[in-house]
Each structure stands twice: as C-alpha cells, then as structure tokens.
Amino acid sequence: AVGVAAVYLSDLSSKLPDYTVLKDYQPPVTTRVHAADGTLLAEYARERRLFQPVETIPAMLLNAFISAEDKDFYKHGGLAFDGIIRALRDNIMARIDGNDAIQGGGSSITQQVAKNFLLSSEQTWDRKIQEAILALRIESTFSKDKILELYVNEIFLGLNSYGVAAAALNYFDKALYQLTLSESAYIAALPKGPNNYHPFRRPKQAIERRNWVLDRMTENGYITQAEADQAKQEPLNVVPRQSGSQLYSAEYFTEEVRRQLQGLYGEEELYGGGLSVR
C-alpha cells in the first residue's frame, strides 16, 4: 500500500506546473485614460484589477480575509489541518448519503493561490492532492506576506472585480484606506461565491455572511465585540462605481485614444498592461 501510494504521488508530482513562475507575477491590470485635470475618462480591461502591494493594504482588511479564509495562515506550513479534517468529514458523510461529488472546503490561502494561479477548478481528488503538494512547495519558497499579496490581488470578488483594490472601487467607490470595518468584512465575505452574497439580489445572505466574518474577527482578537456589534448595525452601503465617461462627448475622444493605443501597444497591452494616459 505504501509503495502504491508512493508511485501515485510521484506520478502526480511529475505533472505539476512550475510554481516558481509566481516570482515574476505580473497580473493584467486596468488601463486608464484621464483628462488633463485628472478626471477619469475611460478604463479598458478584461479583468478589472488594480495591483496593490501587500504593505499598502490596510491591516484591517487583511485580518478580515485571514479570519474568513484561513485563521491559522501565519502558523501553518501550507495546509490547514483542521480544515482538511472538516472537509474529510463532510466528504465521508456525502459518500454515505450516496453523493460522490467532492464537497470542497478545507483549503488554506496558500492552497487557493496554488489553485487560482497554477491549476484548474475541477473537483477531483487528483487536483486536490496536487494543490496540497504545490502549497507545501510555495510555502517553502515564498514569504507569508508574498503569498497573501498574490492571493488578495488575484481573487475574483464579483462585479468584474479582481483583487481587493478593484473590489473597493467597484462596490464602494473608495480606495482601500477609506474602507470601514463593515465594508472590509463584506469584501472578505465574497471569495466563497460573490453571487451567493450579491448586495442587491441576496442582501439578507450578504449581511449574514458579513456578520459571520465580523464574528470570526472578534474570535481571533482582531476587533472587540463592541466594534463588531457596531459594524453589524450598518447597512451594506454598496454604491456601485459608475463606469464609462461622465463627460459629454468624451466617448468619441476616448474611442480614438483606444484605437491609437491598440495600434501602438497591441490589444493585450491595452486591456491588461495597466497603461495610464493623460
């Protein structure tokens, strides 16, 4: 049995992608066109993202994500064993009930980085084991802060938002440093499924999930019970950021700028190169 397991793991390991490519991570970011006075005229992106170095992200927001996704992130070596045990229990119970589908759960933030950057989202045992192997290798190569930076800049958070900076703008029309505790908790509530906690289609579930994150932050000592109670009293206050130009006739001008930029830099650079034009 040990021999068979060793051959199986060796075969899976030989098929793993090169995780060292994360050292040169350059995500596609939004190209922005401004008027001479700084007014935003247009944005071009397939994935609306604004890269944010981890040292510039408020600790409150990072603590909200850690509380919601992986409370022992800074303690484990890549695998959250309490989450794994919980996931195994759920999968065993599902098998007993005749459900062969993987029930998910149990993934650490490092495992999510491995999946989001290097693997597919298919729910198979092979993929989950590869995810675990990659997580251990990533932890042996990168600092915790670097792993967290990769995670919060890559993750999809709904409303065409990739990464926390884009989510702050698209949900609240704010920069990260302007977010309140309630708003930070709501953004941290979204990775498990943005559509499940949509602020307009499912406001009740959204508030419940936000409050769950606040409770986890309290349990982990990041906020006091009084701060959590006060934040729970706030509505979601989601104000989707207006897209497109707000200036009369600017669309004609920006369309010409778009064509010029595409001719100069190419389509890939235009829609993911983070160009800034004034």
KALINCOR-V765326 format. One record per residue. N is the residue number from 1. PSI is psi as a letter, one per 20 degrees, with the letter a starting at -180 (NA if undefined). NEAR is the number of other ideal C-beta (glycine too) atoms within 10 Angstrom. D_CENTER is the distance of its C-alpha to the mean C-alpha in Angstrom with 1 decimal. Layout:
N_PSI_NEAR_D_CENTER ; N_PSI_NEAR_D_CENTER
This chain:
1_g_5_38.6 ; 2_g_6_37.2 ; 3_g_7_38.3 ; 4_g_8_36.6 ; 5_g_9_33.3 ; 6_g_10_33.6 ; 7_g_10_34.3 ; 8_g_12_31.4 ; 9_h_13_28.9 ; 10_g_9_30.6 ; 11_g_10_30.2 ; 12_g_16_26.5 ; 13_h_13_26.0 ; 14_i_7_28.0 ; 15_j_8_25.7 ; 16_q_15_22.5 ; 17_r_12_20.9 ; 18_o_7_21.3 ; 19_i_19_18.4 ; 20_i_11_20.1 ; 21_i_10_18.8 ; 22_h_18_15.6 ; 23_h_9_18.2 ; 24_k_6_18.5 ; 25_o_13_14.9 ; 26_n_9_15.4 ; 27_q_16_12.6 ; 28_p_18_14.2 ; 29_r_22_14.3 ; 30_p_23_16.3 ; 31_p_22_20.1 ; 32_p_17_21.8 ; 33_p_21_25.5 ; 34_q_13_27.3 ; 35_r_14_30.9 ; 36_h_6_33.2 ; 37_j_6_32.6 ; 38_i_7_28.8 ; 39_p_13_28.2 ; 40_p_15_25.3 ; 41_h_19_26.9 ; 42_q_20_24.3 ; 43_q_16_20.9 ; 44_p_21_20.4 ; 45_q_20_17.2 ; 46_h_14_16.1 ; 47_o_17_12.4 ; 48_o_22_12.3 ; 49_q_24_10.6 ; 50_o_22_12.2 ; 51_p_18_11.7 ; 52_o_19_12.1 ; 53_q_9_13.9 ; 54_h_17_13.0 ; 55_i_7_16.6 ; 56_i_10_16.2 ; 57_p_21_13.4 ; 58_p_16_15.3 ; 59_h_9_15.8 ; 60_g_20_15.7 ; 61_g_23_12.1 ; 62_g_21_11.3 ; 63_h_21_13.8 ; 64_g_28_12.4 ; 65_g_25_9.2 ; 66_g_20_11.7 ; 67_h_24_14.1 ; 68_h_22_12.0 ; 69_h_21_10.5 ; 70_n_21_13.0 ; 71_h_19_15.9 ; 72_k_15_17.8 ; 73_g_20_15.2 ; 74_j_11_17.7 ; 75_h_9_20.6 ; 76_r_19_20.0 ; 77_k_12_20.4 ; 78_h_21_17.4 ; 79_p_19_18.3 ; 80_n_24_18.2 ; 81_h_12_21.7 ; 82_h_11_21.9 ; 83_h_19_18.9 ; 84_g_17_20.6 ; 85_g_11_23.9 ; 86_g_14_22.5 ; 87_h_18_21.0 ; 88_g_13_24.4 ; 89_g_13_26.2 ; 90_h_15_24.4 ; 91_h_20_25.0 ; 92_g_11_28.6 ; 93_h_11_29.3 ; 94_g_14_27.9 ; 95_g_12_30.3 ; 96_h_8_33.1 ; 97_j_7_32.5 ; 98_j_6_32.7 ; 99_o_11_29.0 ; 100_i_7_28.1 ; 101_q_9_24.5 ; 102_p_16_21.9 ; 103_i_17_20.5 ; 104_a_12_17.2 ; 105_r_14_15.8 ; 106_i_21_16.4 ; 107_p_22_13.6 ; 108_r_25_12.9 ; 109_h_26_9.8 ; 110_g_29_11.9 ; 111_h_25_12.6 ; 112_h_20_9.1 ; 113_g_28_9.1 ; 114_g_28_12.5 ; 115_g_19_11.8 ; 116_h_15_9.0 ; 117_h_18_11.3 ; 118_i_17_14.7 ; 119_r_16_15.4 ; 120_r_9_15.7 ; 121_j_7_14.4 ; 122_q_10_18.1 ; 123_n_11_19.0 ; 124_q_10_21.8 ; 125_h_10_23.2 ; 126_g_12_23.4 ; 127_h_16_19.8 ; 128_h_20_18.9 ; 129_g_14_21.5 ; 130_h_22_20.4 ; 131_g_21_16.9 ; 132_g_19_18.7 ; 133_g_17_21.0 ; 134_h_24_18.3 ; 135_g_26_16.5 ; 136_h_15_20.0 ; 137_h_16_20.6 ; 138_g_22_17.5 ; 139_h_20_18.3 ; 140_i_10_21.8 ; 141_h_13_20.9 ; 142_q_19_18.2 ; 143_r_10_18.1 ; 144_g_15_15.8 ; 145_h_13_14.7 ; 146_g_16_14.0 ; 147_g_24_11.8 ; 148_h_22_9.8 ; 149_g_22_9.8 ; 150_g_22_8.7 ; 151_g_24_5.6 ; 152_i_24_4.7 ; 153_i_22_6.1 ; 154_h_18_5.1 ; 155_q_21_2.2 ; 156_p_18_4.8 ; 157_j_22_6.0 ; 158_r_19_9.6 ; 159_k_18_12.6 ; 160_k_15_11.7 ; 161_p_24_8.9 ; 162_o_25_6.5 ; 163_r_23_5.2 ; 164_h_28_6.8 ; 165_g_22_10.2 ; 166_h_25_10.3 ; 167_g_30_9.4 ; 168_h_27_12.1 ; 169_g_20_14.5 ; 170_h_21_14.1 ; 171_h_25_14.3 ; 172_i_21_16.7 ; 173_l_13_18.0 ; 174_q_15_17.5 ; 175_r_13_16.5 ; 176_g_21_14.3 ; 177_i_11_17.6 ; 178_i_11_19.0 ; 179_q_22_16.7 ; 180_r_15_18.6 ; 181_g_21_18.0 ; 182_g_22_17.8 ; 183_h_25_15.3 ; 184_g_27_13.0 ; 185_h_31_13.4 ; 186_g_30_12.7 ; 187_h_25_9.3 ; 188_i_28_8.6 ; 189_i_27_10.4 ; 190_h_28_8.3 ; 191_h_20_6.0 ; 192_i_12_9.5 ; 193_n_13_10.6 ; 194_h_19_10.4 ; 195_h_9_14.0 ; 196_h_14_15.2 ; 197_k_23_14.7 ; 198_p_16_15.6 ; 199_h_22_17.4 ; 200_h_9_20.5 ; 201_h_10_20.9 ; 202_l_14_20.1 ; 203_h_14_20.5 ; 204_g_8_22.1 ; 205_h_15_19.4 ; 206_g_21_16.8 ; 207_h_19_19.1 ; 208_g_12_19.7 ; 209_g_21_16.1 ; 210_g_27_15.8 ; 211_h_18_19.1 ; 212_g_14_18.0 ; 213_g_24_15.3 ; 214_h_29_18.2 ; 215_h_16_20.4 ; 216_h_22_18.3 ; 217_h_26_18.1 ; 218_g_18_21.9 ; 219_h_13_22.5 ; 220_j_13_20.8 ; 221_j_9_22.9 ; 222_h_20_20.4 ; 223_r_23_22.1 ; 224_r_11_25.5 ; 225_h_11_26.5 ; 226_g_9_28.0 ; 227_g_16_24.8 ; 228_g_21_23.0 ; 229_h_13_25.9 ; 230_g_15_26.0 ; 231_h_22_22.3 ; 232_h_15_22.9 ; 233_i_7_25.8 ; 234_q_15_23.8 ; 235_r_9_22.9 ; 236_h_17_19.4 ; 237_k_12_20.7 ; 238_p_17_18.3 ; 239_n_12_20.0 ; 240_p_13_18.4 ; 241_p_16_19.0 ; 242_p_9_21.9 ; 243_q_11_21.4 ; 244_r_12_24.3 ; 245_q_19_27.2 ; 246_j_10_29.0 ; 247_p_14_32.1 ; 248_p_6_35.0 ; 249_j_8_35.5 ; 250_h_18_32.7 ; 251_h_13_31.3 ; 252_g_9_34.4 ; 253_g_15_33.9 ; 254_h_21_30.2 ; 255_h_11_30.9 ; 256_h_10_33.5 ; 257_g_17_31.1 ; 258_g_17_28.5 ; 259_g_11_31.4 ; 260_g_12_32.5 ; 261_g_21_29.1 ; 262_h_15_28.6 ; 263_h_10_32.1 ; 264_g_10_31.6 ; 265_i_14_28.2 ; 266_r_11_27.6 ; 267_h_13_25.1 ; 268_g_11_22.2 ; 269_h_15_22.5 ; 270_g_20_22.9 ; 271_j_20_19.8 ; 272_j_19_17.5 ; 273_i_19_19.6 ; 274_k_16_18.7 ; 275_q_17_22.4 ; 276_o_10_23.9 ; 277_p_15_27.2 ; 278_NA_11_29.7
